[in-house]
Amino acid sequence: MAPLLWNLYARCYDSITALLPYQELLDEVMAALELAPGMRILDVGCGTGALAERIVAKHPDVELVGVDMAKAMLARARARRTWPSSVRFIEGAIDDVLARETAPFDRIVSVNVLWTLPDPQRSLAAMAARLGVGGTMVHTTPSWRLRAHAIVWRHLRGLFRGKGWRLLLGLPMLTVAGVLNLILVLQSMLRARGSGARKRWHAEGLAELLRTAGTPVRTQRPCYAGQNVLLVCRREAP
C-alpha cells in the first residue's frame, strides 16, 4: 500500500513545490548548505528533484546522490532536466543505500523527509556515520502543529502582489496532495518503531536524536510559514 500511495503522491507533489513558501524554504536550505564546487552531496528523499535542480544549477560540478523510495518520484526527477553525469538517482530506503555508499559526504540534506522514517534514530545515525568530518547536515521537517492554512495564505498573498496568477490553477491539485499527505502521515505513525519515533515531530526531540548521532544542532529555527523547523548540524573532529 505504501509504494502505491507515494507513487500517487508523486503525481501531485510538484503542486506543493510550486508554492511560494516552499520556494522560500528551498532558498533557506540552499543558504544553510553553504555549498562549494566539487562537494559530494546526499539528497535524502529527493522527491521530484526540486532541490537537486537548484544545487546543480548553482554548482554543476558537484557529485550529487539523490535517494527516494518512490519510483514515480524518481521518474519525475530524472525527467526534470538534463543532468550532468555526476548526478545519480537511486531508488531505495535510505538505510539500505547508506550501507552501500561507503565514501563520505560533505553535505547531507533532507526536505520534509524525517517524518517518513520508521526509525529516525537509526536513520539519522546512519547519515551521521556517512558525513565527513567538518561536514554539514541540513534537515527541514514539519512539526506536529498543522499550519497548512498559513502556507496557503502566504502563497496567495504572494500571488496578489504580482507573483503570478497562473499558480492559482494549481490549488485544486494542491488539495489532492494535502489529502494524500494526511494519509501518509497517519500511515507513517502506524509504521513507526524505536524509541526515537515520536521525537521527530518536535524540534527538541530531533535535536536530541542528532546530538546522540554525533551531529549536534548548530542552528534551529522555524520555516515554511511556521509549519517546519530547519536544523543545521555539523560533524566535529573526534
N, C-alpha and C positions, 0 to 999 in steps of 0.2 A: 504493500500500500504506500509506503514512504516514497520509493522512487517515482511512482506514478504521480503523487501529489507534487513532488518537486519538479517533475517534468512539465506538469500543468502550470505550475507557478512560473516556470521559465518563460512561458508564452506571454505573460503579462508583467514580468518583472521590470522590463525597461520603462513601463509607465511609472514605476517608483523612482528609478534612476534619473528620469527626466524632471522630477520635481525640483524646484529651486532650492529647497532646504537640503535635498540630497546632494545637489551640485556644490552647495556651500560646504556640506560635510566632506566631500572629496577634496575641496580646497584645503580644509583644515588638516586632513590626513596627509596630503602631499607636503604641506608645510612642516608637519611634525616628523615626517620621514627624513628630512634633510638629506636628500639623495645626492649622490656624486657619480660621475661617469665610472663605468666599469664595475659597479656593485653587483652582488648576487642577491636577488630578492625573491622571497617566497610570498605569494599572494594566496592566503588561506581562504577557501570558499570564494573563489574569484568570480563566480556567477557568470554574467554575460560579458564580462571584460571591461566594465566601465572604468575601474581604477587602473587596470593594466594598460588600457589605452592611454590614459593620462601619463603614466610612468614612462611608457615607451616614446610618447610624443616629446617629452622633456629630455629624456636620456635614451636615445635609440641604441646605445652600445651596452646597456646593462644586460645581465643574464637574468631572466625572469621565469620563474616556475609558478604557474597558476594551477591550483588544485580545487576540484569540486567533485561532489559525488553524483551530480545530476548530469546525465548525458546531454539533455536538451540545453542546459545552461552552457555547457562547453561548446556545443554546436554553434550557438549564437555568438559566443566569444570568438571562436575561430573565424566566423564569417564577418566579424565586425570591421576588420581592416586587413591589409596585407601586413603580416607580422614579420619582423626580422627573424633570422634563423636562431638567434639566441633566446627566443621565447618558446617555451613549451607549456602545453596544457595537458594535465594528467587527470584522468577520472579515477576517483577512489576516495576512501576515508583518509583523513589527514594523518592519523596514527600509522596507517599502513604505508603511506607514501614517505613519511619521515623515517620509517625503518629502513627504507631503501636509499634515501638521499643522505649519503654519508658526509658529503662536503659541507662545510659551514656556510651559513647565510650572513650577509652583512645587515640585511633588514628582513623582518618578518612582519606582515601586516594582515589584518582581517577587518572587514567591514560587515557588521551585522551577522556574525558567524558564531560567536561564543555561546549564544543561547541555544544553538542547534546541537551542541556537543553532548553526547550522553554522559561522558565522564570528563568534565572540563579540567579537573585536577590532573588527570593523566595526560590529556592532550596538551595542556599548557606546559607541563614538564617536558614533554617530547619536543615541543617547539623551542623551549629554552635550551635544551641539550644540543640543538642544531644551530643555535645562534652563536656566531663567532664572538670572541672576547672583544668588548667595546661596541658590539652590535646593538641595534635598537629594535624593539618590538613596538608596534603601534596597533592598538585594538580599539574599535568603537563598537559598542553593543547596547541594545536597549535595556532600560531598567523596567521594573515591573509596573511602574506607573504609566498608564496608557495616555499618550498625548497626540493621537492621530489628528485630532481636530486642530491642534496648534500647527502641525506640519502642513495640513491642507490650507489653513488660513494664511500662513506665511507664504505659501505658494501663490495663492490668489492675490494677496497684496502686491506681490511682485508683478503679476500679470497686469494689474490695474495701473502700475507705474510704467507700463510700456515694455514689459519684458517679453511679450509675445502672446497674443490672444489664442494662437493656434494650439497652445498647450492645454486649453480648456477641453479640447477634443479628447484628451487622454483621461479625463476624470472618470468616465464610466468604466474603463478598463482598470483604473486605479481601485475602484470599488471591488471589483472581482479579485484583484490582487490582495486587498485588505482582508477579504473573507478567507481566502486560501491561507494567508499569513496567520490568522487566528487559529485555523485548524492545525496548521503545522506547529504552532506554539503549544497547543494542547497535546498534540502527539509527542512533541519533544519532552514535555513534562512527564508523560506516562513512561517514556523510554529512559528517563534519567536514572543514573545509578552512581554510586560513590558518594562519599561524604561531602564533596565539593559541589554537587549538582545544584543545590539551592543558592549557593553563593554567587553564581553567575548573574543573578538578577539584581544585584546592587553593588555599587562601587566599592564599598568597604570589603565585601566578600571577595570580589575579584582581586583587589589589592592584596588581600591575604594569600590567595592562590598564587599570584605572581611572585610574591615575596618568598613563598615556600619553594617555588620553582627555581629561585636564584636570580630572578629578574625584578628587583623592587621597582615600584612605580615612582617615576620622577615627576610626571605631570599628570594631573587628573582634573578634568573639567567637563561641564555639560556641553552638549552639542545637539545638532539635528532638532532644533526648536524645543530643546529640553527633554526630548524623548530618550536620547542616548547619553552615554558617558564616553569620553575619549581618554584612553590610558596610554601613556608613553613610558616604556621601561627600557633599561639598559643592562646588559650583562657586563659585570665588572670582572677584572682580572682576579683569579683565585688567590 
